[in-house]
Amino acid sequence: MTKFFIIALLAFSFSSQASELLCNIPGLKEARKPIQSKKFSFCFFFTSANEGTTTATSTDPEAISVYFSSGKAQPEFLYELPYSGTESIIEDAFLVTGRESERIAVIHSSDAPSTFEIAGRLYDVTVFDTSGKRPELDFSANKFFDGGGDLSGPNGNITYRYPYKTREKVISALHSPIYSAASEAPVSAIVTNKAFLYLEPSSREISKTYLIQGDVLSVEDATAGWCNVRYRGKSKSIIKWMHCEFLEPVEPNR
């Protein structure tokens, strides 16, 4: 058992060292240590916005771009993380595995621009599918996570918190049935607490309508912690938005 553990540890160490050596491109400054999937090495570099390469003459804050490589090939540019014109960092980057899938998730944050009404930092989550011959952007996942930050009301109280700031929250969301509402089909859910409904996925678009604990509804779509729901009342159906945190998916046989 001990021998097996040591061999596994050495294999992981060699793999990590190989990825770090591979992610060494002259002129590009590393934004985060590389990570390794089954097929690819993923590298993260500071780059000039919208170019994927650095320029010494640029005075704007740098963007962060994702590169990838398979085998010993030179890393290729894959994707520039959302750029807001401010300093940014990668909060975390990690593998998310399923029964027949493997994805890379990147949690990225930046200083909120002065024109944004955000209390704190601006967050976004980017997901890549690694099952093909080359990694691809997972559009369904990126639509689901979108981006945002905490918002406060006139009295200073937080009215909305962007929910996907940690690895645990992202992995839990990807494995949640509600994720399917954004990529596949509506999902039945039950309201866990009194929750107001909103005209749009924005804390500033609150309506006078609310649902109470025990109400059952259909989640039609989801993005950035907001769920678009359809509730069938006694006289008519209501279609509005609410915070996903107040919903619990209903088991099929419930």
N, C-alpha and C positions, 0 to 999 in steps of 0.2 A: 504493500500500500504506500509506504514511504517512498520507495523507489519510483513508483508511478507518479506520485505527486511531484517529485524532483524533476522527472523528465518533462512533465507537463509545464512546470514552472520555467524550465530552461527553454522549452519551445516557445512559450509566450514571450520570454525575454528576447530571444533571437528575432522573433517576428516584430516586436516593438522597435528593436534597434535597426532592423532592415527598413522599416517604414520611416524612421527618423532620418536615415541616410538618404533614402529615396526623396524625401521631402526637403531637399536642399537645392533651391534654385537660385543662382547668383542674381542679386538685385532685388530679391523678394524677401521681406522680413516675415518670419513666422508669427501668426496670430494666435496659434494654439498648437499643442502637440498633436501629431497625426493619430488617426485611429484606423484600425484594420478590420475589414469584413472578410468573409470567406474568399471573395474574388478580388477585392480592391483595397488599395491604400488610399485614404482620404487626407489631404493636406489643406492647411488653412493659412492664407497669406494676406497681409495688408496690401491693397492695390489702389490705384487711382480709380475713382468712381467711373463706372460704365466702360471700362477698358480691359480690366483683368490684368493690367500691368502697371508698374510704378512709373512715375515721372518726377524727376527731381525738381522741376519747375512749379509743380502744383502746390498751391498754398491752402487748398481745402483739406479738411480732415479726410484721411484715407478710408476707403471702404474695406470690407473683408470679403475675399473670394475663396471659393472651394475648388480645389483641384483633385484629380483622381489619377490613379495609375494601376495597371494590372501587370503583374510580373515585375520585370526590371525596367519597363519602359519609362521614359521621361513623363512626369505628371502633366496632364492636360487640364486646361481651364474647363470647369463644369458650370459654375453658377456664382453670380455675385449676390451676396445676401442683401436684403432690403437696406437701402441707403437713405438716410434722412439729412445728410449734410453736417452731421455732428460726430463726435468721437464715439466709437462703439467697441464692444468686446463680445467674445463668445462665452456665454455663461456656462454652457455644457454642450458636449457632443457625444453621442453614444449609439450603440446598436439596440435595435428593437426586434426581437425575433418572435416568429409565430410558428405554427405547425408546418407551413410550407413557404414561409416568407422571411425575408431579412431586410430591414430598413435601417437607414442612418437618420437620426434626428438631431438637429442643431438648434439650440436655444440661444438667441442672439439679442443683445440689448444695446441701446444707444441713449445718449443724452437727449432728452426731449427738446425739439426746437422751440424757441420762444413763442412761436405762433401756435403751438399745440397747447390745448387746455388739458394738460396731463400733470398729475401730481406724482412726480418721480420719473422713472425711466420708461422708455418706449421699448416694448418687447415684441418679438416675432419668433415663430417656430417654422423651420424649413425641414421637410422630410424627403429623403431620396430612396427610391426603390433600387435594390442592388441585384435583383433576380435576373436581369438581362445581360446582354453582351457588354453593355456599358451602363453605369448608373443613370437613372432618369429622375427628374423631379416628379414627386407624387402630388399631382394637382389636387386630388380629392382631399388629401391630408392637409395640404397648404391652405386650401379654402376653409377647411374645418378650423384650423388653428389661427389663421389670418395673423393679425397683430394688433397691438394696442397697449394701453397703460391704465393705471388707476385714475379715475375721475372723481372730482369732488364737487359738491353742490355749493350754493351761495353761502351757506353757514360753515363751510369747511369740512363737513362730513363726507366720507368717501361713499359715493353712490354706485360705483362700479369698480371691481378689481379684475384686471386681466388674469385669468386663472392658470395659465400655462407657463409658469416661471421656473418650474423645477422638473427634474427627470421623472420623479414619481408621478406628478400630475400628467405629464405627456404620455407616459407608458399606460397609465390607467385609462386615459381618454381613448387611446388607440385600441384598447381592448374592450371598450364600453360599447354596448349595443347602440347607444345614441350616435356614435361615430358613423354607423351605417346610414343614419338619416341624411347625412351630408353626402354620402357617396353611392347609396344603393336605393333604399326604400324607406317609407315612413316606419316609425317605431312607436309602439304603445308605451306610455309611461304614466306614473301616478305622481300627483303633487304631494310633496312631503311637508310643506308649510305654506302659510298664506303668502301668495306671490302676486304682485301687480303685473299687469300686462302692458306692453309698450307697442306703439305704432310702428317703430323701426328698431333695429338693434342698436339702440343708443339710450343712455340713461336720461337724456334730455327729452325723450319722446314718450314719457309716461302717460298712460291713460287712466281713467277712473275705474276701469274694470280690473277685477282681481279674481284669482282662484283660491280655493281653500284646500287644506289637507284632505287627501282622499279622492279629490277629483281625478278622473281618468281622461287622458287626452292622447292625441297623436302628434308625435314630433315629425314635422315635415322637412325640416332643414336645421342646420346648426353651423355657427361660425363665431369664433372668438369668445366662446362662453355664452353665447346667446342661442336660444332655441326658438325656431319658428313653429308654433303649435296650433293645432286645430282642436277646439273644444266644442263638442256638440251639446248645447244647452237644451232647455225644454222647448224653446220656440225657434231657435236658429243656431247656426254654427258660428263660432268666433275664431278668426284667424289673426293672431297677433304674435308678438315676441315676448320672451321672458328669460330670466336667468336660468341656465341649465342646472345650476347647483340645487335648485328646488325640485328637481325631477329624479325619480328612480324608475329605471326601465321595468316594465312588467314582464314577468316570465310568460312564455307562450301558453302554458297550461293554467295560468292563473285565472 
